[in-house]
Amino acid sequence: MRINSSRRALTMLADVCMSVTLAGVLPVFGQPSILIRNATIIDGAGGPPIVDGAIAISGSKIAQVGPAAGVQTPAGAREIDAAGKFVIPGLMDANVHLVLNMTIEFHARYEDRYEDLIEEAAQVALRNGVTTVFDTWGPLGPLMNVRDRINRGEVAGSRMFVAGNIVGLSGPLGPDFNQHAATAASQAFVKRINQLYEENTGPDLLWRAPEQVRAEVRKYIARGVDFLKYAAAGHGRGRSSFLMFSPETQRAIVEECHRAGIVAQTHAMTVESLRQGIEAGADMGQHVELTGPEPMPDGLIKLMLARKFHAAVQPFTARRRNMMIEDASDPEEARQITVSQENIVRLIKSGVPLLLASDGGLRNPDEIAFQKPRAGIDRPFELREGPFLWLQAMSESGMAPMAAIQAATRNVAAAYRKLDTLGTIEKGKTADLVVLDADPLQDINNVRKIALVIKDGRIVDRDALPLKKVLTAPRPQPRPASENGR
């Protein structure tokens, strides 16, 4: 059959594959094999596109991929004629926060619904073609619970890998994220929320010797984290972003990660915090373009290349960046925005492996209602638009479309040591695919034109997601004063 539009694709494919479950994807057991034929395949490995290509999917894996003439139809396979379509690997986001809010009201309202929030966010990401996310700061227990349910096929959602707390930083109602919470809410409530995030890895570690920190990090890793993120610098701009752990302590943290076979990443906000993290042996860094008012030295970029350091960056579209500069509170803030953009351009030219990292979550609609419309223009920290805005911003900064696709797929998988199963369209790998209506190599913004999402070899019912609406549910509008008796 020929897919002529996104909606027609979903309707026809659901018919072909018998039924769609309430989990938002096809059943795990007894799922039919799938053959996608007549597509242009952009495999993410960097080679030329395969025109008139085919992908044979058996169960959750890619059985064959290549020119259609050389790909055999699996026994009993359902065929999808994708003529005129383009297939890329499922998108991957290297930095998300599936629970993203630091206000007292938010945590008071949703304290007992974190898992619902996480499921909803993971489903919003999946609906938009992001088949894998790496949550780099959040409540570890609820995150692991949802991660495991998704892995067992009990609920739909992007594949999740989680870190829990940023080692050395507070929870959402602590000094690193909301310094006023302790004076506006009860001590018991603030402590309860922060402990859910911090467990044994909060700011108290900053007082301890390297071997004491090592012991606590080892204990935290044993909780079941997939990777670890630690604070080489504080959170925020200005003095709050200065150095945190000593170089000796950073080395101890990284050594414990590598001993456990997991990736260590740094939260860096300055030139020196980034340099120390790289020299400590960290595998990757988040928002590495943020170096304050001081540009990234050439020597630091050479160090990244020499250490094969993976760099996650958070660019802004030109429209958003110009607006931010106009609204800057002082010349130094405007300069920091300009310096960050210059750093991104230099990193693109240097060949340092870059990663799509939206820092995205779902915003609280109560906060959105009281923000100026201008604040929402090209806002990149969203699970809906964030990955698309990242690709647009990097294209505007000089990144070629093929490189951008790899930054959103292969590079992320490589950075997190998942490239043996994820990140590219190759035989034997997990069948995570996005089928597009237009060519992303002609215009990277065509990644928005999604016809179909496949995760683990199952077709995603995008229209059904998210299943349980919490933050995405419509909010009741306040009644006019006359209706309230005033």
C-alpha positions as CSV (number, residue, x, y, z in Angstrom):
1,M,0.0,0.0,0.0
2,R,1.1,3.6,-0.6
3,I,1.3,6.1,2.3
4,N,0.0,9.4,1.1
5,S,-0.2,11.4,4.4
6,S,0.7,11.1,8.0
7,R,-2.9,10.4,9.1
8,R,-3.5,8.0,6.3
9,A,-0.3,6.2,7.1
10,L,-1.4,5.6,10.7
11,T,-4.9,4.6,9.8
12,M,-3.8,2.1,7.1
13,L,-0.9,0.7,9.1
14,A,-3.2,0.1,12.1
15,D,-5.6,-1.8,9.8
16,V,-2.8,-3.8,8.3
17,C,-1.4,-4.8,11.7
18,M,-4.7,-5.9,13.1
19,S,-5.1,-3.7,16.2
20,V,-3.6,-1.1,18.4
21,T,-3.6,-1.6,22.2
22,L,-4.3,0.9,24.8
23,A,-0.6,1.0,25.6
24,G,-0.2,3.1,22.4
25,V,1.8,0.5,20.4
26,L,1.2,-2.9,18.8
27,P,1.2,-5.9,21.1
28,V,4.7,-7.2,22.0
29,F,3.8,-10.9,21.6
30,G,2.8,-12.2,18.2
31,Q,3.5,-9.0,16.5
32,P,3.9,-9.4,12.7
33,S,7.1,-8.9,10.9
34,I,7.2,-5.7,8.9
35,L,8.7,-4.9,5.5
36,I,9.1,-1.2,4.6
37,R,9.9,-0.9,1.0
38,N,10.5,1.8,-1.7
39,A,11.8,4.3,0.9
40,T,14.9,6.5,0.9
41,I,16.8,5.3,4.0
42,I,19.2,7.6,5.9
43,D,20.8,5.1,8.2
44,G,22.5,7.5,10.6
45,A,25.9,5.9,10.0
46,G,26.9,8.7,7.7
47,G,26.9,6.9,4.4
48,P,24.9,8.0,1.3
49,P,21.1,7.6,1.5
50,I,19.8,4.3,0.1
51,V,17.3,5.2,-2.6
52,D,14.5,2.7,-3.2
53,G,15.6,0.9,-0.1
54,A,13.9,-1.6,2.2
55,I,14.0,-2.5,5.8
56,A,12.9,-5.9,7.1
57,I,11.9,-6.0,10.7
58,S,11.5,-9.3,12.6
59,G,10.2,-8.9,16.2
60,S,12.0,-5.9,17.7
61,K,15.1,-6.1,15.5
62,I,16.1,-5.0,12.1
63,A,16.6,-8.2,10.1
64,Q,17.8,-6.7,6.8
65,V,18.4,-3.2,5.4
66,G,19.6,-2.2,1.9
67,P,18.5,-1.8,-1.7
68,A,15.0,-3.3,-2.1
69,A,16.2,-5.9,-4.6
70,G,18.5,-7.4,-2.0
71,V,16.1,-7.5,1.0
72,Q,14.0,-10.6,1.4
73,T,10.4,-10.3,2.7
74,P,10.2,-12.1,6.1
75,A,7.6,-14.8,6.3
76,G,4.2,-13.5,7.0
77,A,5.4,-9.9,6.9
78,R,3.0,-7.0,6.5
79,E,4.4,-4.7,3.7
80,I,4.4,-1.0,3.9
81,D,4.9,0.9,0.6
82,A,6.8,4.0,1.6
83,A,7.4,5.4,-1.8
84,G,8.3,9.1,-1.6
85,K,9.1,8.7,2.1
86,F,12.4,9.1,4.0
87,V,13.4,6.9,7.0
88,I,15.8,7.9,9.7
89,P,16.7,6.3,13.0
90,G,14.5,7.1,16.0
91,L,15.6,10.4,17.5
92,M,17.5,10.4,20.8
93,D,17.6,13.2,23.3
94,A,20.8,13.3,25.5
95,N,19.4,15.6,28.2
96,V,15.7,15.6,29.4
97,H,13.9,16.1,32.7
98,L,10.7,14.2,32.7
99,V,9.7,16.0,35.9
100,L,10.7,19.6,35.3
101,N,9.6,22.2,37.8
102,M,11.0,23.9,40.8
103,T,8.0,25.6,42.3
104,I,6.4,24.8,45.6
105,E,2.9,24.7,44.2
106,F,3.9,22.2,41.5
107,H,5.4,19.7,44.0
108,A,2.6,20.2,46.5
109,R,0.1,19.4,43.7
110,Y,1.9,16.4,42.1
111,E,3.9,14.9,45.0
112,D,2.0,11.7,44.7
113,R,1.8,11.7,40.9
114,Y,5.4,11.8,39.8
115,E,5.1,8.5,37.9
116,D,2.0,9.8,36.0
117,L,4.0,12.9,35.0
118,I,7.0,10.8,33.9
119,E,4.8,8.5,31.8
120,E,3.0,11.4,30.2
121,A,6.3,13.1,29.4
122,A,7.9,10.0,27.9
123,Q,4.8,9.5,25.7
124,V,4.9,13.1,24.5
125,A,8.5,12.5,23.5
126,L,7.7,9.3,21.7
127,R,4.8,10.9,19.8
128,N,7.3,13.4,18.4
129,G,9.7,10.7,17.1
130,V,12.1,10.6,20.1
131,T,12.3,6.9,20.8
132,T,15.1,7.2,23.5
133,V,15.6,9.8,26.2
134,F,18.3,10.2,28.9
135,D,16.9,11.8,32.0
136,T,19.8,13.6,33.7
137,W,18.1,15.1,36.8
138,G,14.9,13.9,38.5
139,P,13.5,11.8,41.3
140,L,15.3,8.5,40.9
141,G,12.7,6.0,42.4
142,P,9.8,7.2,40.2
143,L,12.0,7.4,37.2
144,M,13.3,3.8,37.6
145,N,9.7,2.5,38.1
146,V,8.5,4.0,34.9
147,R,11.6,3.1,33.0
148,D,11.1,-0.6,34.0
149,R,7.4,-0.6,33.1
150,I,8.3,0.8,29.6
151,N,11.1,-1.8,29.2
152,R,8.6,-4.6,30.1
153,G,6.2,-3.4,27.5
154,E,3.5,-2.6,30.1
155,V,3.1,1.0,29.0
156,A,4.1,3.1,26.0
157,G,6.9,5.7,26.1
158,S,10.3,6.6,24.9
159,R,13.0,4.2,26.1
160,M,14.4,5.7,29.2
161,F,17.9,5.8,30.8
162,V,18.1,7.6,34.1
163,A,20.6,9.2,36.3
164,G,18.5,10.6,39.2
165,N,20.2,13.5,41.0
166,I,23.0,15.6,39.8
167,V,25.6,14.6,42.3
168,G,26.5,17.6,44.5
169,L,23.3,19.6,43.8
170,S,20.2,20.0,45.8
171,G,16.7,18.8,45.0
172,P,14.2,21.2,43.3
173,L,13.3,23.1,46.5
174,G,16.9,23.5,47.6
175,P,19.4,26.3,47.1
176,D,20.5,25.2,43.6
177,F,17.0,25.5,42.1
178,N,14.7,27.4,44.4
179,Q,16.5,29.2,47.2
180,H,13.4,30.8,48.5
181,A,11.4,27.5,49.0
182,A,12.8,27.0,52.6
183,T,11.3,30.3,53.7
184,A,7.9,29.9,51.9
185,A,7.0,26.3,52.7
186,S,7.2,24.1,55.7
187,Q,10.6,22.6,56.5
188,A,9.1,19.1,56.5
189,F,7.7,19.5,53.0
190,V,10.9,21.0,51.6
191,K,13.0,18.3,53.2
192,R,10.7,15.5,51.9
193,I,10.8,16.7,48.3
194,N,14.5,17.4,48.3
195,Q,15.4,14.0,49.8
196,L,13.4,12.2,47.1
197,Y,15.8,13.7,44.6
198,E,19.0,13.9,46.5
199,E,19.0,10.6,48.4
200,N,22.7,10.4,49.5
201,T,24.1,12.6,46.8
202,G,23.1,16.2,47.7
203,P,25.1,19.3,48.6
204,D,26.4,17.6,51.8
205,L,28.9,15.8,49.7
206,L,30.7,19.1,49.0
207,W,32.0,19.0,52.6
208,R,33.5,15.5,52.3
209,A,36.9,14.1,51.3
210,P,37.3,12.3,48.0
211,E,37.1,8.8,49.5
212,Q,34.0,9.7,51.4
213,V,32.4,11.0,48.2
214,R,33.5,7.8,46.4
215,A,31.7,5.6,49.0
216,E,28.5,7.6,48.6
217,V,28.6,7.5,44.8
218,R,29.2,3.8,44.8
219,K,26.2,3.4,47.0
220,Y,24.1,5.5,44.7
221,I,25.2,3.7,41.6
222,A,24.1,0.4,43.2
223,R,20.5,1.8,43.3
224,G,20.2,1.1,39.6
225,V,21.2,4.3,37.8
226,D,22.0,3.9,34.1
227,F,24.6,6.7,34.1
228,L,25.8,9.4,36.5
229,K,25.9,13.2,36.2
230,Y,27.9,15.2,38.7
231,A,28.2,19.0,39.2
232,A,31.6,20.3,38.2
233,A,30.1,23.7,38.6
234,G,27.0,25.1,40.4
235,H,23.6,25.6,38.7
236,G,22.9,29.0,37.2
237,R,24.7,32.0,35.9
238,G,27.1,34.3,37.6
239,R,28.8,33.3,40.9
240,S,26.3,30.4,41.4
241,S,28.1,28.6,38.5
242,F,31.5,28.5,40.1
243,L,33.5,25.4,40.8
244,M,32.2,22.6,43.1
245,F,34.2,19.4,43.6
246,S,38.0,19.3,43.7
247,P,39.8,17.6,40.8
248,E,40.6,14.7,43.2
249,T,37.0,14.2,44.1
250,Q,35.9,14.4,40.4
251,R,38.4,11.7,39.6
252,A,37.0,9.5,42.4
253,I,33.5,10.0,41.0
254,V,34.5,9.2,37.5
255,E,36.5,6.1,38.6
256,E,33.4,4.8,40.4
257,C,31.3,5.2,37.3
258,H,33.8,3.4,35.2
259,R,34.3,0.7,37.8
260,A,30.5,0.0,37.5
261,G,30.6,0.2,33.7
262,I,28.5,3.3,33.3
263,V,29.0,6.7,31.7
264,A,30.1,9.7,33.8
265,Q,29.0,13.1,32.6
266,T,29.7,16.6,34.0
267,H,27.4,19.5,34.6
268,A,29.7,22.4,33.6
269,M,29.1,26.1,33.4
270,T,32.5,27.7,33.1
271,V,35.7,27.1,31.1
272,E,37.5,25.8,34.2
273,S,34.8,23.4,35.3
274,L,34.6,21.9,31.9
275,R,38.4,21.5,31.7
276,Q,38.5,19.8,35.1
277,G,35.7,17.5,34.1
278,I,37.4,16.4,31.0
279,E,40.8,15.9,32.8
280,A,39.0,13.9,35.5
281,G,38.1,11.4,32.7
282,A,34.4,12.2,32.3
283,D,33.0,10.7,29.1
284,M,30.7,13.6,28.1
285,G,29.4,17.0,29.3
286,Q,26.1,18.9,29.3
287,H,25.6,22.4,27.9
288,V,29.4,22.7,27.3
289,E,28.9,25.9,25.3
290,L,28.1,27.7,28.5
291,T,31.4,29.3,29.5
292,G,30.1,32.6,30.9
293,P,31.6,35.8,29.4
294,E,34.8,34.0,28.5
295,P,35.1,32.2,25.1
296,M,36.2,28.5,25.0
297,P,40.0,28.4,24.5
298,D,41.3,26.6,21.5
299,G,43.2,24.3,23.9
300,L,40.0,23.2,25.5
301,I,38.5,22.2,22.2
302,K,41.7,20.3,21.3
303,L,41.5,18.5,24.7
304,M,37.9,17.4,23.9
305,L,39.1,16.0,20.6
306,A,42.1,14.2,22.1
307,R,39.9,12.6,24.9
308,K,37.1,11.7,22.5
309,F,34.8,13.8,24.7
310,H,31.2,13.9,23.7
311,A,29.6,17.4,24.0
312,A,26.0,18.1,24.5
313,V,25.0,21.7,23.5
314,Q,21.8,23.7,23.8
315,P,21.5,26.1,21.0
316,F,18.9,28.8,20.4
317,T,17.4,29.7,17.0
318,A,18.5,33.0,15.7
319,R,15.1,34.5,16.4
320,R,15.1,33.3,20.0
321,R,18.7,34.4,20.6
322,N,18.2,37.9,19.2
323,M,15.1,38.2,21.5
324,M,17.2,37.1,24.5
325,I,19.9,39.6,23.8
326,E,17.3,42.4,23.5
327,D,15.8,41.4,26.8
328,A,19.1,40.9,28.6
329,S,19.2,42.5,32.0
330,D,22.8,43.9,31.5
331,P,25.6,43.9,28.9
332,E,27.3,40.9,30.6
333,E,24.3,38.7,30.2
334,A,24.0,39.7,26.6
335,R,27.7,38.9,26.1
336,Q,27.3,35.4,27.7
337,I,24.6,34.6,25.1
338,T,26.8,35.8,22.3
339,V,29.8,33.8,23.6
340,S,27.7,30.6,23.9
341,Q,26.7,30.9,20.3
342,E,30.3,31.5,19.2
343,N,31.3,28.4,21.1
344,I,28.7,26.3,19.3
345,V,29.9,27.5,15.9
346,R,33.5,26.7,16.7
347,L,32.5,23.2,18.1
348,I,30.7,22.4,14.9
349,K,33.7,23.4,12.8
350,S,36.1,21.5,15.1
351,G,34.6,18.0,14.7
352,V,34.0,17.4,18.4
353,P,31.1,14.9,18.5
354,L,28.0,16.9,19.4
355,L,24.7,15.6,20.8
356,L,21.1,16.7,20.6
357,A,20.2,17.8,24.2
358,S,17.0,19.8,24.6
359,D,17.1,20.0,28.4
360,G,13.4,19.4,27.8
361,G,10.4,18.7,29.9
362,L,6.7,19.5,30.1
363,R,5.9,22.9,31.4
364,N,3.3,23.6,34.0
365,P,0.3,25.2,32.2
366,D,-0.4,27.3,35.2
367,E,2.9,29.1,34.7
368,I,2.5,29.4,31.0
369,A,-0.9,31.1,31.5
370,F,0.8,34.1,33.3
371,Q,3.8,34.4,30.9
372,K,4.0,36.9,28.1
373,P,3.5,35.2,24.7
374,R,7.0,36.4,23.7
375,A,8.5,34.0,26.3
376,G,7.2,31.0,24.3
377,I,8.8,31.9,21.0
378,D,11.1,29.1,19.8
379,R,11.4,28.0,23.5
380,P,13.8,25.0,23.2
381,F,13.2,23.4,26.6
382,E,10.2,21.4,25.5
383,L,9.6,17.7,24.8
384,R,7.3,18.6,22.0
385,E,9.3,21.2,20.0
386,G,12.7,21.0,21.7
387,P,14.4,18.4,19.4
388,F,13.1,20.1,16.3
389,L,14.2,23.6,17.4
390,W,17.7,22.1,18.3
391,L,18.0,20.8,14.8
392,Q,16.9,24.1,13.3
393,A,19.3,26.1,15.5
394,M,22.2,23.9,14.7
395,S,21.5,24.2,11.0
396,E,21.4,28.0,11.3
397,S,24.8,27.7,13.0
398,G,26.4,25.9,10.1
399,M,25.8,22.2,10.9
400,A,25.1,20.1,7.8
401,P,21.8,18.1,7.8
402,M,23.5,14.7,7.8
403,A,25.7,15.8,10.7
404,A,22.6,17.1,12.5
405,I,20.8,13.8,12.1
406,Q,23.8,11.9,13.4
407,A,24.0,14.3,16.4
408,A,20.4,13.4,17.1
409,T,20.9,9.6,16.7
410,R,24.3,7.9,16.3
411,N,26.3,10.3,18.4
412,V,24.0,10.1,21.4
413,A,24.0,6.3,21.3
414,A,27.8,6.4,21.1
415,A,28.2,8.8,23.9
416,Y,26.1,6.6,26.2
417,R,27.7,3.4,25.0
418,K,24.5,2.1,23.4
419,L,25.7,2.1,19.8
420,D,25.7,-1.7,19.6
421,T,21.9,-1.8,19.8
422,L,20.7,1.8,19.0
423,G,21.4,4.9,17.0
424,T,21.6,3.7,13.4
425,I,19.5,1.6,11.0
426,E,21.6,-1.5,10.7
427,K,21.1,-5.3,10.7
428,G,20.7,-6.6,14.2
429,K,19.9,-3.3,15.8
430,T,16.7,-2.4,17.6
431,A,14.0,-1.3,15.1
432,D,13.6,2.3,16.2
433,L,12.6,4.3,13.1
434,V,10.9,7.6,12.0
435,V,9.3,7.8,8.6
436,L,9.2,11.3,7.2
437,D,7.1,12.8,4.5
438,A,9.9,15.0,3.1
439,D,13.7,14.9,2.8
440,P,15.6,16.0,5.9
441,L,18.8,16.3,3.9
442,Q,17.3,19.0,1.8
443,D,15.9,20.9,4.8
444,I,16.5,19.6,8.4
445,N,13.1,21.1,9.4
446,N,11.5,18.3,7.4
447,V,12.2,16.1,10.5
448,R,9.0,17.7,11.8
449,K,7.0,16.0,9.0
450,I,6.5,12.7,10.7
451,A,4.4,10.0,8.9
452,L,5.1,7.1,11.2
453,V,7.1,6.2,14.3
454,I,8.3,2.6,15.0
455,K,9.8,1.7,18.4
456,D,11.1,-1.8,19.2
457,G,9.6,-3.0,15.9
458,R,6.1,-1.8,16.8
459,I,4.1,0.9,15.2
460,V,3.3,3.7,17.6
461,D,-0.3,5.0,17.7
462,R,0.8,8.6,18.0
463,D,-2.8,9.9,18.1
464,A,-3.4,8.0,21.3
465,L,-0.5,9.6,23.2
466,P,-0.3,10.7,25.9
467,L,-2.7,8.2,27.4
468,K,-3.1,9.8,30.8
469,K,-3.1,13.6,30.5
470,V,-1.9,15.5,33.5
471,L,0.1,18.6,32.4
472,T,-1.2,18.2,28.8
473,A,-4.9,18.2,30.0
474,P,-6.9,21.4,29.3
475,R,-7.0,23.7,32.3
476,P,-10.3,25.2,33.4
477,Q,-10.5,28.8,32.5
478,P,-11.4,31.3,35.3
479,R,-15.0,32.5,35.2
480,P,-15.7,36.1,34.5
481,A,-16.1,38.3,37.6
482,S,-19.9,38.6,36.9
483,E,-20.3,34.8,37.2
484,N,-18.6,34.8,40.6
485,G,-21.1,37.3,42.0
486,R,-18.8,40.3,41.9
